[in-house]
């Protein structure tokens, strides 16, 4: 009807002839084809009159018919002959030479098809025979508006499932393939590829893969029109999702690589924007090996707009690496993030499908590395510890064999040991990340040291005996070396102030520890070989601080006799090797103690490719805001929960510094984004990490701007329920700070506080509610804004229900007396009206025993019948008539309070105010409490 006023002036006479003179902009409610029912001077039947105006020389007449076709079908679809006549008129009208008529007709086809599907049993046949050819033909219409209407109608019909499979394969797809052919017109080609991309998700997979996918791949490489390639790039994710993983990896990924390296930056930008959708479709192996390097190239693109889009998609792309079983979390159907419950030990083929915690998955990886036994059902922390010990045992045994092998080349030996050390450090880092900082194993004993470098120092320039050399000789060598090292350490005690001497003492201490390990280890090996031929497990090493080495510590070390009583010594370790390699050892120790080196190591993980994580962590760099996007930090904050979920709580150390940087960002929008998601991050991290790392940031947000605090407030209950009870109690006093806002007109902030307090009541005991939350509720009940007061009255009712539900009747009685004083005897009528509402809600919600209500609240409620303000009496009438008298307790025969209530209702029915008498007389339609606009008047 929007187009009718354009013809109002010139065609008013025609409208008068139709039978209504005031046809204009306000006649939308009128049936457009009502003139067909009005007897005119022509004395024609309605269908004949329809045909007359449908093919009139007046364009406006034909437009009106096309626009009112849905009403025509509703009137004539019951008779088969009339229905076919109308359909023939539609077919003829579709050949109209006026583009506006064809456009009006095409816009009516989707609603007509929906109506006919519901009313006609032979809809598929008639639709395919009459209407579908019109839609397909209009796709090639010379007029742009007609084509646009046809494209929109086609997509609506496909989305509603009104087009049959036969028509899709034999009518729709062929015309789209013709329009998108290389020799086709450029404008038609762009429109066709746009339809192909949009309809891919609306048709079945086989149709897309067999008919549309080859043409789409061809269009991705169209060298003539960059507009075609841009449409393909923008919709690439939808096509991947439509054809599935196999076809995507086989046919689409190569094309995606071409688009990502296109010479036009708009193509690369479109690829960056759809990267997550593409990554979601493919396998983890392809995602890690192919897409990750490709994404890194987009992040370093020379065009700023491409880099900006890439960084915005970086977090979502990282989230596609997430594994629900490793994260220990899952997303419910309502979209909320929840902790995956621990399941019993799986059996059968699905034993490894569901793990109860991320640590168990890490333990399982370590078992596969060490070929150890499977112990999925055991405690995950103990699994990781045992696996760590097993790894160290194997490495220690290999090193012992290596040092005792005959004719060992020192350079080969060194290379082999470096490989072993690298493998050991890589696996050990996984074990430490799995156990995290809360493993009690780390508190009662120091970590097992890496002594591989020290062993190398002792083994250089050492005479190596033949493999047949008795074990006792090797043990003797180690013991003699121990005694010699002790002597050197004693001689250095007088010069401990010299830093160089301290470094030498540290090296010698490591050498002494290594010699002791060799002695004990070889002896145990010999004993075990005599029994069962197996290697023993490694024993914890001794850690010596150079500054604490003295005679007492040396005397406490195991001597030759304590370790073993060997035969006469044959070889003495050459101490020159330690001196020659002391410089290398200093550099090694400096690297280990370097805080920057430790910081880099703390960012390592194996869930996602490390370059992706490094780029994500760099989003907080101020230089990025200058070279990429001024709001890049906001995008980083927005996607941080998804990245944290992907990495799992065992890798939270990788994101901790970034999160703290974002939490202190100067832009309040960044902090606001974190505030809105901190409750989700708390679910991901668990209670321990939340208490350690999130609570301080949460406390900072509590004192931030209102724009930031509202994010905390909206999910206050969700966050507090994740904390321990003792930690949660610390926030009782701070809750009242939410009542004060930067702008007093920001009433929605206080409204949200009242809503959250209703939920928070369950987290605290009745005494805490009475001491802290009661004051906040009563303060909100006196708010200047009516909406805040009404939600606060519900909060008061919830508090009263909390007291009686927990048998805190004394607290409930005290609260009732306070309500009577504050509201019933309030000097303002708004307070007395609030008292009537509270009493009605108490009865409606049944928050307290009925006998307590009639004893403590009913007398004060009934006394409002004499209130001078009609608004108070109106709410009293509603409370008595619609709530109290509907309860079984008050309707029971012999109730002593029934008479008093009925007498009050009779008084209100005779009230001089019409509204009061109306609500006291009318019978309730439902029992639900309903607040009208009248109740909220001030």
N, C-alpha and C positions, 0 to 999 in steps of 0.2 A: 504493500500500500504506500510505500515511501515515494514512489514515482508518480502517484496520481495527482498531487497538487500542481505538478508542472503543466498539466493539461486543464487545470480548473477554469482558467479564464477563457481560453479559446474554445473549449468544448462543453461549456455549461449547457448549451442548447441540447447537445446529444444526451447529456445526463438527464435533462428534463424529459426527453422522450422515453428514457428507460423507466420512468415511473417514480423517481424520487428527485426532488428539486435541491435538496441540501446536501448533495454528495460532495464531500470534501475531506480534509485531513483528519477529521474526527470520526470517520465512519468505519474504522477498522473492525469494530465488532459486528458490522453488518455483513451478511453473506454477499460476496462479490457478485455472484450470478443471480441475485434475488430478482433481477428484472426478468428473468426467464419465466417466473411464476406469475407475473403481472399481465393480465389481459391487455393487449395493445390494440391499436387500430388495425393491425394486420390480421388479427384473428388466427394466428398460427399456433400450433401445438408447441410445447416447450422444446422438444428436440428439433423441430423445424426452425424455431426461433434461434436456437443455439447454432444451427448450421448457417443460418442467415448472417448472424453477427460474426461467426468465425471466419467467414470469407467475405466480409464487408470491405468496401473500398476504404473505409475509415480505419486508419492504423490503430487508433485508440480502441475501437471496438474489438479488434483482434487481440490487442494486449489484454483487455479485460477478460476475454474468454480464456486465453492462455494462463492468466494468473488465477482464474477461478476453476481450473480443471479438477482440482481435488474435490470441491463442493459438487461439481457435476457428477463425478464418479460416485460420490456418496448418495446422490439422488437417484441415479439410474443403474447402479450395479446389481440391483436385486433382480432385474429382468434381463435375461440373457440376450434378447434381441436388442434392447436398449443399450446394453453394455457394449455389444459389438458395434452398434452405430456410433456411440461415443468414441470408441477406440479408432474407428475409421476416420472420424473427424480429427482426432489427434494426429494420425499419420499424415493427413493432408495438411494440417496446420504446421507440421514440422518442416514442410517445404516452402514456408512463407519466405518471401524475398526480403522482408524487413528484419534486420539483425536483432532489434529490441524484442520482437515477437518470439524469435527463436530462443533468445536468452531467457525470456519469461517462461517459455515452455520447458526448457531444460532444467530450470530451477525447481519446477514442480514435479519432475519425474521421481526423485527419491521419496518424497512424501506419498505420492500416488502409489509407488511400488510397495511401500510399507503398508498402506491401507489395503491394497489388493491382496497382499500376502495373508492378511488377517481375515479377509472376508471372502476371498474367492478360492474354491478348492482347486481350480485348474490354473493357479497363478503361474507356476513355472513355465507352462507352455505359452500362455498369453504374453507374459513378460518377455520371453525370449523371442516371440514372433513379432510383437508390435513395438515394444519400448526399447529393447536392447539395441536394435539396429539404429535407432535414432541417436542413442548415446555414442555409439561407435562412429557413426557418420559425422557427428558434430566435432569429433576430435580432429578432423581435417577441414573444418569450416574455415573459409577465408577471413572471417571476422574474429579478431582477437578475443573479444568479450564472450562470444559464443563458445569458442574453444575453452576459455577459462571456466565457464559454467559447466561445460561437458566434462572437463577434467575433475572438477570438484564433485560433480554428481557421480562419476564413475568410482571415485575413491569412497564415497559414502555408501554406494551400493555394495562395493566389495567388503567394506568394513562391517556392514550389516549382514553379510552372507546371503545377499539376494541374487547374486550372479552365479549361475550353475557352472560346474566344472567344464562342461562342453563349450559353453560360451566363452569361458576364459581362454581355453586352449585354441578355439577355432575362430573367435571373433576379436577378442581384446588383444591377445598376444600378437597375432599376425599384423594388425594395424600398427602396433607399437614398434614392431621390428621393422616395418616398412618406413615408419617415420624417423627411426633412428639409424637408418642405413647411411653409409658414407656419402652416397649421392643425394641424400635428402636435403631439403632446405634447412639452413642453420637454425632458424627460429623454431621450426617444427622439431628439429633434433634435440634441442635443449629441453623443450617441453616433454618430449617422449622419454628421455632419460630420467627426467624428474618423476614422471609417473611410474616408470619401471622401479625406481628406487623406493618410492612410497608404497607401491602395491606388493613389494616383495614380502613384507610381513603379513599380508592379508590373504595370500594364496598358499597352497601346500608346498612343501619342500621340493618335491619332484618336479613340479611345474617350473619353479624358479631355476632349479639346477639344470633342467633339460632345455628349456626354452629361452630364459632370460639371462642366465649366467654367462654364456658365451658372448652375447652382445654387450653385456656390461663390461667384461674384460677387454673387449675390443674398444669400447668407448673410453676406458681408462687411459688408453694410449693414443687418443685422438689428437693428432698433431695440428689440426686445422683450427679448432676452437678451444681456447682455454676454459670457456664457460662450461663446456661439456665435462672436461676433466674436473673442474671445481665442483660440479654437482655430484660427480662420482666420488670425489674425495670426501665431501661433506656427508654423504650417506653410506660410506664404506662399511661402517659398523653394522648398519641395519642389514646390508646384504650378507655380511659374514654370519650374523645371527640367523638369517633365513636359511642359508645353505648348510650350516653346521661345520664341525671341525675339519672333517676330511677334505671337503671341497675347498674350504678356506685355505688350508695349508698347501693344497695342491695347486689351486688356480689363482687365489686372490692375494696371497702373501707376496708373490713376485711382483704383481701389479702395485701392491701397496708400497713396496720398495721403490718402484719407479716414481710414484706420486710423491713420496717423501723426498726425492731428489729432483723434483721438477724445477725448471728454471724460473717459474712464476712463484713468488713467495706466498701468494694466496692459496696455492695448492698445498704447500708445506704446512701452512697455518691450519688449513682444514684437516689435514692428516693428524696434526698434533691434537686437535680438539676431539677427534674420534678415536684416539689411541686406546683408551680404556675399553671401548666397545669391541675393538678388534682383538685386544689381548684377552678379553673374557672368553672368546670363542675358541682359541687355540689351546694346544697342550702345554703343560708346564715346561717341557723341554724346549719347544720352539719359542716360547715366551722368553725364556732365560737366554737362549743361545742366539736368537735372531732379533727379536723385538727390542731387547734391552740395549744392544749397541746402536740400533737404529734410533731409539729414543734419545740416547746420548748425543747423537749427531744433530738432532733437532734442537736440543737444549743449547748447543754451541753454534746454532745457525747464525750466519752474519746478519740476518734481518731481525730487528728488535721485536717486531710483531710476532714472528714465528717463535722466538725465545719466550715471549710473554705467554703465548698459548701453550707452549710446552711445559713451562713451569706451573701453569694452572692445572694442567693434566697430569703432572708428575705424581701427586698424592693419589689420585684415583687409579693411575696405572700401577703404582706400588701395591695398592689394595688388591689387585688381581692376583698377586702372589700369595694371598692369604689361604691358609689351610685350616678349616674349622676344627679339625681334630687336634692340631698342634696348638691352636690358640686356646682351646678349652672353653670356647664360647660359641654361641649360635644366636641367630636372629629369629625371633618369633614371627608369627604371621602378622601381628599388629605392628611390627617394625622395631620392637624394643629389643635391646641387647641383654642376653641372659647367660648365666654360667651353666655350662654343660654339666649335668649331674654325673657323679662317678658311677660307673657301671661295673658289675662283677666281671670276673675274668672271662673274656670271650673265648669261644671254642670254635673249632672247625676252620673254614677258610676265612672267616671274618675276624680272626683273632686280633688282627692289627688295624681293623677299620676304625675303631673308636678307642681313643686313649683318654684316661681320666684327667690327665694334666699334661702340660707341655713338657715337663721334666721326663715323663715316661717315654715320650717320643724320642727325646734326646738320648735317653738310656738305651732305647731300642736301636738307634743308629750306632751307638758305641758297641753294642753287642755284635752287630753285623761287621763292624770293623775288626773286632778282636776274635771273631768266630767263637764267641763265648756262648754259654747256654742261655736260652730264653727264660726270662722271669718277669713276664708282663704283669702278673698279678701281685708282685711284691712291691714294697714301698719304692717310689721312684727315686728318692734321694739316695737310699742305700744301693739301688742299682747303679746309679751314676758313680758312686764312690767305689764300688767293687770293680766296675769296669775300668776306672782310672787306675786302680792298683794293678789290675791285670795288664794294662798297657805298659805301665812302668816296669813290671816284672819282665815282660818280653824284651823290652829295650835293654834293660840291665843285663839280662842273660846274653843277648847278642853282643853287647859291648865286652863282656867277660871273655866270651869265646874269641872275639876279634883280637883282644889284647894277647891272648895266649896262643894264637895260631902261628904256625911256623912259616917263615919266609914271607911275612906280610909286608907289602909295599906301603911305606908311610903315607904317600900321597893318595893311594887308593883307599887306605884306611881312613884318612881324613875325609875324603869325599863321601864314603859310605856313612861315616858317623854324622856328617852334616845332614845327609838325607834323613837319617834316623832322628836327629834332633828336630828337624823341621816337622817331620811327621808327628813326633811326640808333642811339640808345642801346639800344633794345629788341633790335635785331638784333646790336649789338656785344656785349651781355651774353650772348647765346646763343653767339656765337663764343668769348668768353672761357671760358664754362663748358665748351664742347666741347674747347677746347685744354687746359684745366685748368692747374694750376700747374707741370706738368712739361714743357711745351712749350719746347724750346730756343729758339724764336723770341723768347721774352720775355727771354732772358738777354743777348742781344747787341745789342739795340736797345730803346729805350723804347717804350711803347705810343703809337700815333698819337693826338695830342691832339685834343680837341674845341674847335675855334676858332670855333664858330658864334656864341657870345655876344660874343666880341671883335670879330668882323666886324660884328655889329649896332651896337656902340658906334662904330665908325669910320664907319658908313654913315649915322648919324643927322645931321641938319642938313647934309647934303652936297648940293651942286648936282648934279643928275643930267642928263647930256647926252642928246641925242637918240640914238636907236638907230643912226642912220647915222654917228655919230661914229667916226672912225678908231680902230682899236685902239691906235695909237701914242700918241694923246692920253691914253687911259686908263692906259697904261703910264707915261706921263710923270707923271700925277697920283700914282700909287703911289710912284714913285721920289722925287718931291718930298716926299711925306708921310714917307717913310723918313728923309730927311735932316733934316726938322724934328724928328722923334721922337728921332733921335740927339742933336740939340742939347739938347733938353729933358732927356734922360737924363744927359748930361754935366753939366748944371747941377745936377742933384739928387744927384750923387755926394758932395758935402760934407755932406749931411744924411741919410745912410743910417741913422743911429742912431734917427731918428724913425720910429715904426711907420706913421704916415700916409704918410710919404714912401716907405717900402718898398712899401706898397700901391699907390701911384701908379706906382712903378717897375715893379711887376708888371703893371699894366694897360698901361703904355706898351710894355713888352717884348712883350706879346701883340699889341698893335697893330702894332709893327714887324714881327713875324713874319707877321702877316696881310698887310701891305703887300707884303712880299717874295713871299709865295705868289701874290698877285694878279699881280705883275709877271711872275714866271716862268711862271705858269700861262697868262696871256693870250698871252704870246709863243709858248709851245708850241702853244697853240690855233691861233694864226695860221699857224704853220708847218705844222701838221697839216692845217688846212683847205686850204692850198695844194696839199698832196699828195693826200690822200684824203678830206678832209672829216670825219674822225673825231676825237673828243675823246681827249686823252692821259690816261694814268693819273696819279693824284695822286702828289706827291713827299713824302717825310717832312718834317715841320715841325721847326723849331728850338725847343727848350725852354730858357728862360732863368730862372735863379734870381735873384730880386731882390737877394739878398745878394751875389751874385757878379758883378753888372754893373759893369764898369769900362771904362777906355779901351781896354784890350787886347781885351776881348770885343766892344766896339763896332766897333773897327777890323777885327775878323775877320768882321763881318757883310758881306754883299754890298752894294756901293755901287751908285750909279746906273750907272756905266760897266760894272760887272761884270754887272749884270742885263741892261741893254739901253741903247743910246744913243738916247734919244728926242729929239724936237724940243723947242722951248722950252716951259716949263711954262705951263699955263693955269689950273689950279685948285690951291689949297693947302688941305689938310685942316684943318678947324677943330678946334683942340685943346680948345675949351671943352666939347665933347661928352664927352670922357673925364672931365673934372672933374665934370660934372653926373651922370655915371653911375658914378662911382667907388664911391659908397655901395652901389649895386646889385651891383657886381662884388665888393665885400667880402663881402656877404651870400652871394653865390654861392660864393665861395672858402671861406667858413666852413662852408657846408653840405657842400661836397665833402670838407673836411678833418675833419668831425665824425665821431668813431669810431662813434657810435650810428647815424648815417646809413649808414656803410659796413657796419655789422653787419646792418642791415635789408636792404640790397641783397644781401648774401651769402646771404640765405635765399630769394632769388627763383629760380624755376624755372618750366618750362612743361609738366612731365609731368603733374602733378595740379593741381586747382584750389588756388590759394594759400591760401584760407581753411581748407581741410582740413589742409594742412601746418602752418599757424599754430596750429591747435587741437591738432594732435599734438605740436608742440614745446612747447606750454604744459602738457603733462601732467607735466612735471618741476617745475612751479611749486609751491612748498610750499602755496600757498593752495588748490590743487586738492585736496590731501589732506584739507583741512578741509571743503571745500564739496561734494566729489564722492565720493571713495573714498580710504580710507587706503592702499590698495594700488594706486593708480592708476599709480604709478611702475613697479611690477612689470609691469602690463599694457603700459605703454609699452616696457619693456625686452623683453618677450616678443615683441612684434610688430615690433621695430626691424629685424631682418634682412629681413623682408618689405617694409617701407617702403624700406629701402636698395636692395633688388633692384628695386623699382618705379622709384625715382628714377635708378638707375644710378650708376656710380662718378663720372661727370662732375658729379653734383650732391651728392657726399658732403659738400661744405662746408655744405650745409643741415642736416645731421644731426650734424656733428662735435661741436659744442658740447653738444648734447643727449646724445650718447653719453658724453662725458667727465663730464657731470653725473651720469648714471646710474651710471657706473663708480665714482664717489665717494659714492654714496648711503649714508646711515647704515644703511639696512636691508640686512642680508646677503642676504635673499631676492632683492633687486633685483640685487645684484652676482652672485649665484649664477646668476640667469637669463642675464645677459650672458656669464658664464664658459662656460656650456653651449653658447652659440651663437657664440662669437667665431671659431671655425674656419669656420663658414659665412659670416660677414661677411668674413673674409679672402678667401674665394673670390670674393665679390662685388666687393670693392675692388681686388683685384690686389696684386702684390707690392710695388709702390712705395708706395701708400697704406697698405698693411699695415705696412710697415717704419716709416713716418713716424707713423702715428696709432694703430695697434693694438698694436704691440710694447710701448710704454710702459705701456699699460693691462694687457697680458698680464703684464708684469713685476710690476705691482702685485698682480694676482690670485695670483701665485706665493707672495706673502708674506701672503695673507689667511687667513681662517678655513678650517678643513678643509671646511666646507660649501660654500665658494666654490672652494677648490682642487680639489675632486673634479670640478667642471665642466671645469676646465682639463685635469685629468689624463685624463679619459675620452676626450678628443679631442686629446691631446698630439701624437700622430703626425700627425693631419690638419692641425694648425696648423704644426708644424715643417717639414713637407714643402713648404709654400708659401713659406718663407723662402729667401733666398739662402744658399749654403753657408757663407760667412764669418759671416753673422748667426746661422746655425744653430749654429755651433761655440761661440758664446758661452753657449749653454745647457747645454753638456756638464757643467760644474761644478755648475750649479744643479740638475741632475736629482737629485743625492743629497739635496737638501733635502726631496724627497717621502718619503724613508724615515722622517723624523721627523714625527709627527702630534701634534695637541693631545691626543688620547686614544689611549693605546697599545692599547686594546682595539678600536680601529677597524681591524681586520685587513683588511677589504675594500678599504680605501684602498691598502694595500701589495700586495694581490692585483691590483688594477687597475694599479698601477705596473709589476708584472712583466709583465702582458699587453701593456701599451703598449711596454715596452722590447723585447719580441720583435719588434714592428713597427718600432720606431725604429732597430733595428740596420742596416737597409738605407740609412739616411740618412748614416751616418758610415763612415769608412774603418777598416780593421782596427786601425791604431795608436790611433786615438781610442777605439775599443771596448775595446781592451786597457787603456788608461791610465785610462779613466773608468767605462765601463759594467761592466767586469769586477768592480770592487769592489762596485758596487751589487748585482749578481747574487749574489755570494758572501755579502753581508750578508743578503739576503732568504732565502738557503738555510738560514740559521741562525735563522729566525724562530720564535717560540714557537707559532705557529698552523700546524697541519699543512697546511691548504689553501694557505697562502702558500708553504710549502716545496715542495710538489709542483709548483705552477706555476713556481716559481723553478728547479727542476731542468730544466724544459723550456727556460727561458731560458738556462741554462748550455749545454744542447745546441745551442741556436740560435747562441750565441756561438762555440762550437767549429766549427759548420758555416760561420759567417761567415769564420773564419780560413782554413780549407782551401779554401773556394770562391774566395777571393781570393789563393790561393797564398802565404798568410802562414804557412807550415808551422812556422817557428821560434816564432812567437807561439802557434800551436796546441800545440806540444810543451811550451812553458813553462806553458801553461794546464793541460795534462794532468798534468804533474808537481805543479802546485798542487792539482789535484783529488785526486790520490792522497794527498798529505800531509794535506789537510784532511778528506777523507771516508773513504778506505780505512783510514787509521790513526787514525781518530777514536776517542776513548775511549768515546763513547756509541754504542749500537747503532743509533740513528736515523741517524747519519752514515754508518755502514757500509751500512745498508740503502739510503740515498740513492745511494751509489756504485754498487750493483748496478742500481738503476733508471736511473741516468745511462748506464751501459754498455749496458743494454738499449735505451735510446732512441737512443744513438749508432748502434747496429747497425740498428735499425729504420728510422731516417731516412737512413741511409747518408751521414752527414755527414763522414766521413773515409775515406780509402782503407783497404781491408780489411787490407793488409799493415801499415799503421801501427797499426791497432787491435790486431792480434795481437801486435805487438812492444811496444807501450807500455801497453795497458790489459788485455789478456787475462790475463797472469800474475797481476796483482793481483786480477782478478775471480775467477779460479779458486781463489785462496787463501782466499776466503770460505767454502769448503766446510767448513772446520774451525771456523767461527765458533760461539761458544757459544750465541748467541741464535737460536732457531728462526725468528723473523720475518726475519732476514737470510738464512738458508738458503732460506726459502720464496721470496723474491724472486730469489735466485740460481738456484733450480730453474726458475722461470718464465723467466728471461732465457736460460738455456741451452736449455731444452726447447722453448720456444715461439718463440724469436727466432733464436738463433745457429744451431741445427741446421736451421732452415728456410731459411737462406741458401745459395745455390748454392756460394759460396766454401768454406763449411765442409763441404758434402756431397760435394765433388769428391774423386775417388779420388786417393790419394797426397798429400793435404794433411797436412803434418807436425803440424798443430795439432789435427786431428780426433780423434786418439787421446786426447790429453789432455782434450779436452772430453767425450768419451764416457766416459772413466774417472771423471771428476767426476760425471757424470749417474748412473752406476751407484752411486757412493757415496751420492749423495742419494736414490736409489731405496730404498736399504737403511737410510735414516735412521730413527732411533728415533721421531722425530716424525711423526705420521700426515699432517699437512698437507704437510710437506716431501716425503715419499715420494709423496704423491698428485700434487703438481704436477710432480714429476720423472718421473712415469710417464705421466700423461695426455697424449694427443695434442692438439695445438692445433686448435681449431675454425676459427680465422681468424688471419690474420697481424697484425691490428691490435692495437696495444698497449692493454691494458685494465687499469685500476687498480681493484682491488677494495677493499672497506672494510677488508679484512685488512691491505692494504699501508699504509693510512693510520693504523694504530694507533700510538700513542706508547709 
